[in-house]
Amino acid sequence: METTHRVFVGDARDLSGVEDDSVELVVTSPPYPMIEMWDDLFVELDPSVGDALESGDGREAFEAMHAQLDRVWDELERVLVEGGIACVNVGDATRSLEDSFRVYPNHARVLEAFESRGFDPLPDVLWRKPANSAAKFMGSGTLPPNAYVTLEHEYVLLFRNGDVKRRFEPNADRRYEAAYFWEERNRWFSDVWTEVRGELQELAFESDDGGDASDLRDRSAAYPLEIPYRLICMYSAYGDTVLDPFWGTGTTTLAAMCTGRNSVGYELRPEFLEVFEDRVSGVPTLSRSIGRARLDRHREFVRQRREDGNSFGYEAEYYDTPVVTKMEREVRFREVVDVDPLEAIGATDEVDEGTGYLAEHAPLSVPES
Ligand SMILES: C[S@@+](CC[C@H](N)C(=O)[O-])C[C@H]1O[C@@H](n2cnc3c(N)ncnc32)[C@H](O)[C@@H]1O
């Protein structure tokens, strides 16, 4: 099986490289309005943002920044199939302007924007960001009432395009083989994720040519691989196409390759494509390690569950292990065996240049136990 991965250097407010109804899932993280690291970018997109910030009008700046994101959300409604899911990772911002401190609730504004475009909101996820400093508390130390709660969480907002679920052909193998284990379901479909910096992240950055992972994340605001990896497993099937309109360093594409889905991305900054070139060489090793780690964790779960006196009703078809539910029987992991760059994708007025990759997949190789 092969998957294709296209990346356009261009402005996602116009996704003209992506056809109507051609994407089954969106996984993305926009620049967060009112977080200072993105001020210049928003001013580039709309100079009136700069005027609002300079005059200390936080509300107006917040609205002007979201108006730029709204134009991307308009495009998502067009390219996403009916019943396709959009997952938007976003955090709120705290900021003082003209000596006035407040929170800018990005999650609420994005939720409103999607709902008004005909998306149905689904229950969302909170994930906890790393927090390691006692100096993080804002405001007046230990005196009431002017200290402020520290934001240590981000949202993954979830929406369905329209009010109808996606349909699959009866007994679609690509859906049944993309099943996840019961115990994974229990962790992934919980509404608070506390361990997203976990195992996958360490594996992900083994392949970063020794680069400093946290430094990369600081410069690009890259999210942990585990976030798009889980979301893709949760909300799409093998062979689907995943779009990230705010592609950054391509973490979503990395996850799409590892999960056997196609992907397409838009990114304004061409330098991030170079970062991705370094990351992509590690994909075969990464996809194999992730698949094997999932199987190992499942075997550990089986051992523990048996030790607790519970039994299993079903056997997996492709692996020597029992499973809890009938739906898991056909679960089948894949690994990437090769990734090749595609020729540059044709430029248009809106898209200056682009690139792409072809990934070849095979069933996960599992060492004899
Ligand atoms: C929060 S970062 C995404 C990081 C990404 N999830 C990753 O893991 O590397 C947002 C990205 O969107 C890009 N961006 C912002 N506005 C854009 C637009 N209108 N069109 C395309 N890309 C945009 C920024 O350059 C930045 O790389």
The ligand as a Gaussian input file, in Angstrom:
#p B3LYP/6-31G(d) Opt

LIG

0 1
 C        1.084000      26.507000      15.897000
 S        2.030000      26.355000      14.465000
 C        1.696000      24.692000      13.947000
 C        2.769000      23.733000      14.395000
 C        2.558000      22.347000      13.862000
 N        1.380000      21.707000      14.459000
 C        3.773000      21.478000      14.164000
 O        3.634000      20.470000      14.883000
 O        4.881000      21.843000      13.739000
 C        1.120000      27.279000      13.281000
 C        1.753000      27.293000      11.899000
 O        0.838000      27.868000      10.984000
 C        1.553000      28.652000      10.037000
 N        0.573000      29.612000       9.489000
 C        0.003000      30.651000      10.134000
 N       -0.917000      31.263000       9.347000
 C       -0.924000      30.566000       8.184000
 C       -1.681000      30.694000       6.979000
 N       -2.584000      31.665000       6.800000
 N       -1.445000      29.799000       5.993000
 C       -0.535000      28.802000       6.154000
 N        0.207000      28.648000       7.271000
 C        0.012000      29.509000       8.278000
 C        2.676000      29.257000      10.862000
 O        3.756000      29.660000      10.047000
 C        3.034000      28.104000      11.802000
 O        4.045000      27.302000      11.255000

